[in-house]
Amino acid sequence: MQEALLSEVSRYVEEARAGSEDALPPLLAACERVLALAPEDAETLRAKLTCLVELGRYGEAEALAAELGEPARYERAYALYQLGREADAMRALPADLSGASGAEQTLAAQIKYRQAEYGEAARLFRAAAEQAASEGDGTAAEHYTNVLASLVLSRDSAAATSYGASLAAGLEAEQFELAYNLACAHIGSGEYSAARDKLAVALRACRESLGAENLPEEEVEVELGVLTAQAAFVDQQLGDKEAAAAAYATLASFKAELEVAVAAVVANNTVALRGEANLFDSWKKAKANLAEPIVKKLTPHQRQAFLANAALLSVAMSRPEQAKECVSSLRSEFPASPLPAIIEAASAARARRPADPEARRAHSLFSCHA
């Protein structure tokens, strides 16, 4: 009977390897039947662990991986990462990653990225890219893009643009993500015209890719949301406020379908374009962008801009306590930021000279990139 059950497990394993998600629940059930007869069967335990991970049952997967020990260290770290326990996930990986597998290096990079340690994430993604290139496993291009994205978020624009320029030109056409991140690097350096050119490449490549899938036009626009938002920000910085406003308005009509962070950036930049017009609606948008579920999805740059705008709008609406609360959050979360002092100085100038246009200009709102 046990041999028949093992044969059943093997059949479902092969189906799962062939990409059949439907094979996972019966595979898990078959594993449980085998383990009821042979609780220590190593191959079946591994199959069960794989099932639990693939089915998203990360709590159970982590517990089983912990029991299996060293052979299941990657699965345990991955499950902990998916459970939002980044520090524990990092501890589950080898302390010295120089001899780690490509999967472990990639997971370590993802953990560091989520922890906003972007410089370290870039280093680890670069190591994973080099290993993937040497092994020819086809994931090197994806890692190159992740290196660039990490460098961009580390605010090291010079390193980002230099690294982007060093990549093979052919990758840009194949990877719209790479063109997008090159655009972000140029944005970080204030090179908005160059950013616009790279975004045009990214938008064209992405639109062509989505067009081949015969998606409805609205779904295509949603998929392009982050690229469109970034292009609108660039237009805004280049002074084409009309084009930026039109793009933001189009994106706002798809708000419910957009990624949370993209929708928040669209709302913030719309408020920045508007200035002090329609303050009540602007404050509603700014307040919504401070909600905890949104905060978790933001980059530090975006979070700073949102807090700063909430503070400035509070000043404009004569809500000093509200403004102080936002400034306090800014100071606590970003102790090296000059924004709290700038906002307080601008607020004081406005209080002294409420009718002075120079004092009012000190309250220009902050836009941010996606």
C-alpha positions as CSV (number, residue, x, y, z in Angstrom):
1,M,0.0,0.0,0.0
2,Q,2.8,2.4,0.9
3,E,4.4,1.8,-2.5
4,A,1.2,2.6,-4.3
5,L,0.9,5.8,-2.3
6,L,4.5,6.8,-3.1
7,S,3.7,6.2,-6.8
8,E,0.7,8.5,-6.5
9,V,2.9,11.1,-4.9
10,S,5.4,10.8,-7.7
11,R,2.7,11.2,-10.3
12,Y,1.3,14.4,-8.7
13,V,4.9,15.7,-8.3
14,E,5.5,15.4,-12.0
15,E,2.2,17.1,-12.8
16,A,3.1,20.0,-10.4
17,R,6.5,20.3,-12.1
18,A,4.8,20.5,-15.4
19,G,3.0,23.6,-14.1
20,S,-0.3,22.2,-13.1
21,E,-1.5,24.1,-10.0
22,D,-4.5,21.7,-9.8
23,A,-2.1,18.9,-8.9
24,L,-1.0,20.6,-5.6
25,P,-4.1,19.9,-3.4
26,P,-4.2,16.2,-4.3
27,L,-0.4,16.0,-4.0
28,L,-0.6,17.4,-0.5
29,A,-3.4,15.0,0.4
30,A,-1.3,12.1,-1.0
31,C,1.7,13.2,1.0
32,E,-0.4,13.2,4.2
33,R,-1.5,9.6,3.5
34,V,2.1,8.5,3.0
35,L,3.3,10.3,6.1
36,A,0.6,8.6,8.2
37,L,2.3,5.3,7.4
38,A,5.9,6.6,7.2
39,P,6.3,9.9,9.1
40,E,10.0,10.1,8.4
41,D,9.9,9.6,4.7
42,A,12.3,12.4,3.5
43,E,11.2,12.6,-0.1
44,T,7.5,12.9,0.9
45,L,8.3,15.5,3.6
46,R,10.1,17.6,0.9
47,A,7.1,17.2,-1.4
48,K,4.8,18.3,1.3
49,L,6.9,21.3,2.1
50,T,6.9,22.3,-1.6
51,C,3.2,22.0,-1.7
52,L,2.7,24.2,1.4
53,V,4.9,26.9,0.0
54,E,3.3,26.8,-3.5
55,L,-0.2,26.9,-1.9
56,G,0.8,30.0,0.2
57,R,0.4,28.2,3.5
58,Y,3.6,29.9,4.8
59,G,3.0,29.4,8.5
60,E,2.8,25.6,8.1
61,A,5.7,25.6,5.6
62,E,7.9,27.5,8.1
63,A,7.1,25.1,10.9
64,L,7.8,22.0,8.7
65,A,11.0,23.6,7.3
66,A,12.2,24.3,10.9
67,E,11.7,20.6,11.7
68,L,13.6,19.5,8.6
69,G,16.6,21.7,9.5
70,E,19.5,22.6,7.2
71,P,18.3,20.9,4.0
72,A,15.2,23.2,4.1
73,R,16.9,26.4,5.1
74,Y,15.9,28.2,1.9
75,E,12.2,27.2,2.2
76,R,12.2,28.3,5.8
77,A,13.7,31.7,5.0
78,Y,11.3,32.2,2.1
79,A,8.3,31.3,4.2
80,L,9.5,33.8,6.9
81,Y,9.9,36.5,4.3
82,Q,6.4,35.9,3.0
83,L,5.1,36.1,6.6
84,G,6.7,39.6,6.9
85,R,9.4,38.4,9.3
86,E,12.3,39.8,7.4
87,A,14.9,39.8,10.2
88,D,14.1,36.1,11.0
89,A,14.2,35.3,7.3
90,M,17.7,36.8,7.1
91,R,18.9,34.9,10.1
92,A,17.6,31.6,8.5
93,L,20.0,32.2,5.6
94,P,23.8,31.6,5.7
95,A,25.7,34.3,7.5
96,D,28.2,34.2,4.7
97,L,26.4,34.4,1.4
98,S,29.5,34.1,-0.8
99,G,28.9,30.4,-1.2
100,A,25.2,30.5,-1.1
101,S,22.9,29.4,-4.0
102,G,21.6,31.9,-6.5
103,A,18.1,31.5,-4.9
104,E,19.4,32.3,-1.5
105,Q,21.3,35.3,-2.7
106,T,18.2,36.6,-4.5
107,L,16.1,36.1,-1.4
108,A,18.6,37.9,0.7
109,A,18.6,40.8,-1.8
110,Q,14.8,40.9,-1.7
111,I,14.8,41.0,2.1
112,K,17.3,43.9,2.1
113,Y,15.2,45.7,-0.5
114,R,12.0,45.3,1.7
115,Q,14.0,46.6,4.7
116,A,14.9,49.7,2.6
117,E,18.6,48.7,2.8
118,Y,18.9,49.5,-0.9
119,G,22.7,49.7,-1.2
120,E,23.1,46.2,0.3
121,A,20.2,45.0,-1.9
122,A,22.0,46.3,-5.0
123,R,25.2,44.4,-3.9
124,L,23.3,41.2,-3.4
125,F,21.3,41.4,-6.6
126,R,24.6,42.1,-8.5
127,A,26.1,38.9,-7.0
128,A,23.0,37.0,-8.0
129,A,23.2,38.4,-11.5
130,E,26.8,37.4,-11.9
131,Q,26.1,33.9,-10.7
132,A,23.0,33.6,-13.0
133,A,25.1,34.8,-16.0
134,S,27.9,32.3,-15.2
135,E,25.3,29.5,-14.9
136,G,23.3,30.6,-17.9
137,D,20.0,30.1,-16.1
138,G,18.3,33.0,-18.0
139,T,17.5,35.2,-15.0
140,A,20.5,37.6,-15.3
141,A,18.5,40.3,-17.1
142,E,16.0,40.4,-14.3
143,H,18.7,40.7,-11.7
144,Y,20.3,43.6,-13.7
145,T,17.0,45.4,-13.5
146,N,16.8,44.8,-9.8
147,V,20.3,46.1,-9.2
148,L,19.4,49.3,-11.0
149,A,16.1,49.7,-9.1
150,S,18.0,49.3,-5.8
151,L,20.6,51.8,-6.8
152,V,17.9,54.3,-7.8
153,L,16.1,53.9,-4.4
154,S,19.4,54.2,-2.6
155,R,19.4,57.8,-4.0
156,D,22.9,57.1,-5.5
157,S,21.9,58.6,-8.9
158,A,25.5,58.7,-10.2
159,A,26.0,55.0,-9.5
160,A,22.6,54.2,-11.0
161,T,23.2,56.0,-14.2
162,S,26.7,54.6,-14.5
163,Y,25.5,51.1,-13.9
164,G,22.6,51.5,-16.4
165,A,25.0,52.8,-19.1
166,S,27.2,49.7,-18.5
167,L,24.5,47.3,-19.4
168,A,24.2,45.7,-22.8
169,A,22.1,47.9,-25.1
170,G,20.1,44.9,-26.3
171,L,18.7,44.4,-22.9
172,E,16.8,47.7,-23.0
173,A,14.6,46.6,-25.8
174,E,13.9,43.3,-24.2
175,Q,13.3,44.6,-20.7
176,F,10.9,47.6,-20.3
177,E,11.6,47.4,-16.6
178,L,15.2,48.2,-17.3
179,A,14.3,51.2,-19.4
180,Y,12.0,52.3,-16.7
181,N,14.7,52.1,-14.0
182,L,17.2,53.9,-16.2
183,A,14.5,56.7,-16.4
184,C,14.3,56.7,-12.6
185,A,18.1,57.0,-12.4
186,H,18.0,60.1,-14.7
187,I,15.1,61.5,-12.6
188,G,17.3,61.1,-9.5
189,S,20.0,63.1,-11.3
190,G,17.6,65.8,-12.4
191,E,18.1,64.8,-16.0
192,Y,14.4,65.0,-17.0
193,S,14.8,65.1,-20.7
194,A,16.9,61.9,-20.7
195,A,14.3,60.4,-18.3
196,R,11.5,61.3,-20.8
197,D,13.3,59.5,-23.6
198,K,13.8,56.3,-21.5
199,L,10.2,56.4,-20.4
200,A,9.1,56.6,-24.1
201,V,11.1,53.4,-24.7
202,A,9.6,51.7,-21.7
203,L,6.0,52.7,-22.6
204,R,6.4,51.6,-26.2
205,A,7.9,48.2,-25.2
206,C,5.3,47.6,-22.6
207,R,2.4,48.6,-24.8
208,E,3.7,46.3,-27.6
209,S,4.0,43.4,-25.1
210,L,0.5,44.0,-23.7
211,G,-1.0,44.5,-27.2
212,A,0.1,41.0,-28.1
213,E,-2.1,39.7,-25.2
214,N,-5.3,41.3,-26.7
215,L,-6.2,43.0,-23.4
216,P,-9.0,45.6,-23.3
217,E,-7.7,49.2,-23.6
218,E,-8.7,50.0,-20.0
219,E,-6.7,47.1,-18.7
220,V,-3.7,48.1,-20.8
221,E,-3.8,51.6,-19.3
222,V,-4.0,50.2,-15.8
223,E,-0.9,48.0,-16.5
224,L,0.9,51.0,-17.8
225,G,-0.1,53.0,-14.7
226,V,3.4,53.3,-13.1
227,L,5.0,54.3,-16.4
228,T,2.3,56.8,-17.2
229,A,2.6,58.3,-13.7
230,Q,6.3,58.6,-14.0
231,A,6.0,60.2,-17.4
232,A,3.5,62.7,-16.0
233,F,5.9,63.6,-13.2
234,V,8.6,64.3,-15.7
235,D,6.3,66.5,-17.7
236,Q,5.5,68.3,-14.5
237,Q,9.2,68.9,-13.8
238,L,9.8,70.1,-17.4
239,G,7.0,72.6,-17.0
240,D,4.3,70.9,-19.1
241,K,1.7,71.1,-16.4
242,E,-1.2,70.7,-18.8
243,A,0.1,67.3,-20.1
244,A,0.8,66.2,-16.5
245,A,-2.6,67.2,-15.3
246,A,-4.3,65.3,-18.2
247,A,-2.3,62.1,-17.4
248,Y,-3.1,62.3,-13.7
249,A,-6.8,62.8,-14.4
250,T,-6.8,59.7,-16.7
251,L,-5.0,57.6,-14.1
252,A,-7.4,58.9,-11.4
253,S,-10.3,57.4,-13.3
254,F,-8.7,54.0,-12.9
255,K,-7.8,54.6,-9.2
256,A,-9.4,51.4,-7.9
257,E,-7.4,49.2,-10.3
258,L,-4.1,50.9,-9.9
259,E,-1.3,49.8,-7.5
260,V,-1.7,51.4,-4.2
261,A,1.5,53.4,-4.3
262,V,0.9,54.6,-7.9
263,A,-2.6,55.8,-7.0
264,A,-1.2,57.6,-4.0
265,V,1.5,59.3,-6.1
266,V,-1.1,60.4,-8.6
267,A,-3.2,62.0,-5.8
268,N,-0.2,63.7,-4.3
269,N,1.1,65.1,-7.6
270,T,-2.4,66.3,-8.5
271,V,-2.5,68.2,-5.2
272,A,1.0,69.6,-5.9
273,L,-0.1,70.9,-9.3
274,R,-3.2,72.4,-7.8
275,G,-1.3,74.4,-5.2
276,E,-3.6,76.1,-2.7
277,A,-6.7,75.8,-4.9
278,N,-9.5,73.6,-3.5
279,L,-7.7,73.1,-0.2
280,F,-10.4,70.9,1.4
281,D,-10.3,68.3,-1.4
282,S,-6.5,68.5,-1.4
283,W,-6.4,67.8,2.3
284,K,-8.7,64.8,1.9
285,K,-6.3,63.3,-0.7
286,A,-3.2,64.1,1.5
287,K,-4.8,62.6,4.6
288,A,-5.7,59.4,2.7
289,N,-2.1,59.1,1.7
290,L,-1.1,58.9,5.3
291,A,-3.2,55.8,6.0
292,E,-1.2,52.9,7.4
293,P,-2.1,50.4,4.5
294,I,-0.6,52.9,2.0
295,V,2.4,53.8,4.1
296,K,3.6,50.2,3.9
297,K,3.7,50.4,0.1
298,L,5.7,53.7,-0.2
299,T,9.4,54.5,-0.7
300,P,11.0,56.8,1.8
301,H,11.0,59.6,-0.8
302,Q,7.3,59.3,-1.3
303,R,6.5,59.1,2.4
304,Q,8.5,62.3,3.0
305,A,6.7,64.1,0.2
306,F,3.3,63.0,1.5
307,L,4.0,64.1,5.1
308,A,5.5,67.4,3.9
309,N,2.4,68.2,1.8
310,A,0.1,67.3,4.6
311,A,2.0,69.7,6.9
312,L,1.9,72.5,4.3
313,L,-1.8,72.0,3.6
314,S,-2.5,72.1,7.3
315,V,-0.6,75.5,7.5
316,A,-2.6,76.8,4.5
317,M,-5.8,75.8,6.2
318,S,-4.8,77.4,9.5
319,R,-4.6,74.1,11.4
320,P,-1.3,74.5,13.3
321,E,-1.7,71.5,15.6
322,Q,-2.3,69.3,12.6
323,A,0.8,70.8,10.9
324,K,2.9,70.2,14.0
325,E,1.8,66.5,14.1
326,C,2.9,66.0,10.5
327,V,6.2,67.8,11.1
328,S,6.8,65.7,14.2
329,S,6.3,62.5,12.1
330,L,8.7,63.9,9.5
331,R,11.3,64.6,12.1
332,S,10.9,61.2,13.8
333,E,11.0,59.1,10.6
334,F,13.6,61.2,8.7
335,P,15.9,62.7,11.3
336,A,18.4,63.9,8.7
337,S,15.7,65.6,6.5
338,P,15.8,69.4,6.2
339,L,12.0,69.5,5.5
340,P,10.8,70.0,9.1
341,A,12.9,73.1,9.5
342,I,11.9,74.4,6.1
343,I,8.2,73.9,6.8
344,E,8.4,75.5,10.2
345,A,10.3,78.5,8.7
346,A,7.8,78.8,5.9
347,S,4.9,78.6,8.4
348,A,6.4,81.3,10.5
349,A,7.0,83.6,7.5
350,R,3.4,83.1,6.5
351,A,2.1,83.9,10.0
352,R,4.1,87.1,10.0
353,R,3.2,88.2,6.5
354,P,0.0,86.4,5.4
355,A,-0.6,88.6,2.4
356,D,3.0,88.6,1.1
357,P,3.3,86.5,-2.1
358,E,6.9,85.7,-1.3
359,A,5.8,84.2,2.0
360,R,3.1,82.2,0.2
361,R,5.5,80.9,-2.4
362,A,7.5,79.3,0.4
363,H,4.7,76.8,0.7
364,S,5.0,75.2,-2.8
365,L,3.9,71.6,-2.5
366,F,6.1,68.7,-3.3
367,S,5.5,66.3,-6.2
368,C,7.3,62.9,-6.2
369,H,8.1,60.2,-8.7
370,A,6.4,56.8,-8.7
